[in-house]
């Protein structure tokens, strides 16, 4: 106690306040006590009312302002004025105050100390408005002119009188609305259980179930609003509740309430999902539109949930595991965005059952990002993310080339799809940047020529007893370009491994199957239907007649600066089709005696090789775009001997003191005409360092323009808020650096 004595105390179940108790009592009957958090002593409430606690500098530290009123006389209220605001001087520091009209009386004014940065501090009349956010502390001035704490400061709207302010009964009266709100929440929670029990076993899709779920959903919405109001009342009245709910009780009760709010947001999502499931499960235009709107509603709920979770984490950094447990099994924002993207693909298509092919790579990339890649970590992750990013950008070009002028509805879904792609691009970039920030050695920088072939065991679904099958993250070549997939491993008796990749849009159909051939994972094509020989000859003849048309189309795409990957894939698809035709002609078994078939096979193979070479030539030309910085492209061009490297600066000293370094500069030129494309800058801490022993993240690409302007200009651009290319892919790993040195002229 305040005098050093020791008393037994207990929580009064009727008031939720602490009272002194005798050891023989089952319910405490002694005086109400409050805890002073600064002295860590307990005081009888009646003593506090007679002699409130003085205010200490430490208690007011967070409210201080830099204003100095030395030499100025206070007004009749003991306050100072400045630029329309009012200030109190306590312990030689100025603090902004607002008048608490509801807590004040003719005999005594109550003021709220506020933080000038908070919304609650903004009022032209300097009146405290409880509806505005921000922490406050209620104070009053006693008969001796000393500023002390006041228990009268309460949320606006509760009128006080001079008669009731001076007695203990009024404190209980003030606490009564808080207790009533808590009891109302408890009753509402009980009602939720009753409504859920009456709905959970009704036949799925029945009218009775629909009506019961609507009633339940309305109740949960009302309950979440009650929770929000109760949380606000606890926060608004913290300055006096924390004295009554001592020993950490206030903090633990608020924490439990906030966690319960998160749980109820998840309950609301679950009820909504069950209610709409029968109507959105079908693949029709109308059901897809309804599902998209339903997902938007879920995102709004998740935004509200995120606000509460941020508050929980701010108050308790160790609460992450509790939140993870609450959210386990609840769809994530990424999963909802991925579902919305898939819906957009179906609505853009003329046939919702068969979405357009140009968006599939992004759909698979989003699925990888939202699910499987969260269970994979290690050397494969950065390259998998990079290839996924390339696939999304490639699909973006396909969307942007669509002509939707005649169909504004489809144009809207194209716009939605592009917006969702932006969201995932940003997420991947942020994840790559985070990986890069954790690098503490240049050898850990991502490699661009490694294979992706990584086994992992996915998380066991809740309630499943059978072990989850192992999976593999792998890279496969498709029409001349690479994509990253995840397959379920199927090991045969002879030890051979097949990877099964389900179709995201047709999960009930047989999955695509992949096997490793000549070191690469390749798709196992289903047996082709037999086509009569004459028909194959006609198909081959018609295809050969269109070779020039395909090449011309690819060059037009290059002129329009289309995505290079799309051009390669366009020609790659035709190349694969030509080779397939040649193989099917061989399978007819008439090559030896049929000169026409033999000639067609040779021409088909030559045409395929020609288009493949044209695709590579276009890719190389477009990768030499000097305005684009991308180490992935640099690595490709080095591997294909397309560059000539010339050292132009040798260990030139730059900077002073801690910023001192020695710089090597390499001009990266086009081998065909020696035209400069980019520059590579390498920084060293000593002049005698080996070429590969550069400083951490000290090797990076620069455009020719950036190199001329220098780092000072780039810093000015950054300070001005203008966009710049400051992303991790500019940095050069030792392996790419070695390739660059190997090409020195």
RAKA-V541228 format. One record per backbone hydrogen bond with DSSP energy under -0.5 kcal/mol. CO is the residue of the C=O (numbers start at 1). NH is the residue of the N-H. If there is no record, write none. Layout:
# RAKA-V541228
co->(CO	CO)
nh->(NH	NH)
This chain:
# RAKA-V541228
co->(1	8	10	11	12	12	17	18	19	20	22	31	32	34	34	35	36	36	41	42	43	44	45	46	47	53	56	58	60	60	61	63	65	67	69	75	79	80	82	85	86	87	88	88	90	93	94	95	96	97	98	99	99	100	102	108	110	111	111	112	113	114	115	118	119	121	123	126	128	129	133	135	137	138	139	140	140	142	146	147	148	150	152	155	157	161	162	164	167	167	168	168	169	170	171	172	173	175	176	177	178	179	180	181	182	183	184	185	186	187	188	189	190	191	192	193	194	195	196	196	199	203	206	207	208	209	210	211	212	213	214	215	216	217	218	219	220	221	222	223	224	225	226	227	228	229	230	231	232	233	235	237	237	238	240	240	241	243	244	244	245	246	248	249	250	251	252	253	254	255	256	257	258	259	260	261	262	263	264	265	266	267	268	269	270	271	272	273	274	276	276	277	282	284	285	286	287	288	289	290	291	292	293	294	295	296	297	298	299	300	301	302	303	304	305	306	307	308	309	310	311	312	316	317	318	319	320	321	322	323	324	325	327	332	333	334	335	336	337	338	339	340	341	342	343	344	345	345	351	356	357	359	360	361	362	363	364	365	366	367	367	368	371	372	373	378	379	380	381	382	383	384	385	386	387	388	389	390	391	392	393	394	395	396	397	399	402	404	407	408	409	410	411	412	413	414	415	416	417	418	419	420	421	422	423	424	425	426	427	428	429	430	431	432	433	434	436	441	442	442	451	452	454	456	456	461	470	471	472	472	473	474	475	476	478	481	483	485	487	488	490	490	492	496	498	499	499	500	500	501	502	503	506	512	513	514	515	515	517	520	520	521	522	523	532	533	534	535	536	537	538	539	540	541	543	544	546	547	548	549	550	551	552	553	554	555	556	557	558	563	563	564	565	566	567	568	569	570	571	572	573	574	575	576	577	578	579	580	581	582	583	584	585	585	586	590	593	594	595	596	597	598	599	600	601	602	603	604	605	606	607	608	609	610	611	612	613	614	615	616	617	618	619	620	621	622	624	625	627	628	630	631	632	633	634	635	636	637	638	642	644	645	646	646	649	649	652	654	656	657	661	662	663	664	665	665	666	666	667	667	668	668	669	669	670	670	675	677	678	679	680	681	682	683	684	686	690	692	695	698	699	700	702	703	704	705	706	709	710	711	712	713	714	715	716	717	718	724	725	727	728	729	730	733	734	735	736	737	738	739	740	741	743)
nh->(4	21	19	13	16	17	12	33	10	30	25	20	45	36	43	37	40	41	36	2	34	48	49	50	51	149	60	61	63	64	64	96	94	94	72	78	75	87	85	82	97	80	90	95	93	90	65	88	114	86	112	101	128	104	160	105	100	113	139	98	137	116	118	121	122	123	126	99	130	132	120	115	113	150	111	142	148	145	142	55	140	153	154	158	159	165	166	167	170	171	171	172	173	174	175	176	177	179	180	181	182	183	184	185	186	187	188	189	190	191	192	193	194	195	196	197	198	199	199	200	202	206	210	211	212	213	214	215	216	217	218	219	220	221	222	223	224	225	226	227	228	229	230	231	232	233	234	235	236	237	238	240	241	242	243	244	245	35	18	246	250	249	252	253	254	255	256	257	258	259	260	261	262	263	264	265	266	267	268	269	270	271	272	273	274	275	276	277	278	279	280	281	284	288	289	290	291	292	293	294	295	296	297	298	299	300	301	302	303	304	305	306	307	308	309	310	311	312	313	314	315	316	319	320	321	323	324	325	326	327	328	328	330	336	337	338	339	340	341	342	343	344	345	346	347	348	349	356	354	359	360	363	364	365	366	367	368	369	370	371	372	373	374	375	376	381	383	384	385	386	387	388	389	390	391	392	393	394	395	396	397	398	399	400	401	402	404	407	411	412	413	414	415	416	417	418	419	420	421	422	423	424	425	426	427	428	429	430	431	432	433	434	435	436	437	438	439	444	445	734	453	475	473	458	471	464	489	456	474	487	454	485	521	483	481	478	476	474	472	500	492	498	495	492	490	501	514	488	502	512	504	506	509	501	524	499	517	522	520	517	522	477	515	525	536	537	538	539	540	541	542	543	544	545	546	547	550	551	552	553	554	555	556	557	558	559	560	562	561	566	567	568	569	570	571	572	573	574	575	576	577	578	579	580	581	582	583	584	585	586	587	588	588	590	589	594	595	598	599	600	601	602	603	604	605	606	607	608	609	610	611	612	613	614	615	616	617	618	619	620	621	622	623	624	624	625	626	628	629	630	634	635	636	637	638	639	640	642	641	671	669	745	648	667	651	665	663	661	659	660	654	684	652	682	648	649	668	680	646	669	677	678	644	671	673	674	670	704	668	702	666	700	664	695	662	689	693	694	698	683	732	681	679	707	708	709	710	713	714	715	716	717	718	719	720	722	721	726	727	730	731	631	701	737	738	739	740	741	742	743	743	744	645)
